[in-house]
Amino acid sequence: MRRIVVIGCPGSGKTTLALRLGRRLALPVVHLDVLFWRPGWKASDTPSFRDRGSQAIAGDAWIVDGSFATQTFDLSLPRVDAIVFLQRPRRGCLWRIAWRSIFGRGGDRPDLPAGCPEQFDWGLFVQVWRYERVTRPQVEATRRAHGPEVPVVRLRSDREIAAFLAASSPAT
């Protein structure tokens, strides 16, 4: 695998998995949050975000980390080798978001853009709460529209993630 998209609910562990997989496979990680958010948590306009996304995946090898599937699948899926879909329980995602909101480490998260410090965001909790009912069906429909043949690895637990990482090597 040389081109991978890691998706899932906020707080599911996308960034952690993407970084670990990137180290294991010696691939660069593209954090969509860094490309989308401007200082002060201001959203990018869609054309600029998509342009930055296209440039970021222009190379032959990468891992995309992010929740902007419906805005970027048409760019990445025609070239991707696999989608890794983290499908973690809601309570764990909510817990991880609460933990990092309270005990965030400031600027040492590579997926946070400059000028966007970790903070409590009620909207993120709402996104997690609605993910299975609202967002996941949209993600699945967009995936089927732009890459129905792309293999999807669905990981639901720490054990499955650990096994996936252990089985991943540059030759696979």
Secondary structure, 3 states (H helix, E strand, C coil): CCEEEEEECCCCCHHHHHHHHHHHHCCCEEEHHHHHEECCCEECCHHHHHHHHHHHCCCCCEEEECCCHHHHHHHHCCCCCEEEEECCCHHHHHHHHHHHHHHCCHHHCCCCCCCCCCCCCHHHHHHHHHHHHHHHHHHHHHHHHHCCCCCEEEECCHHHHHHHHHHCCCCC
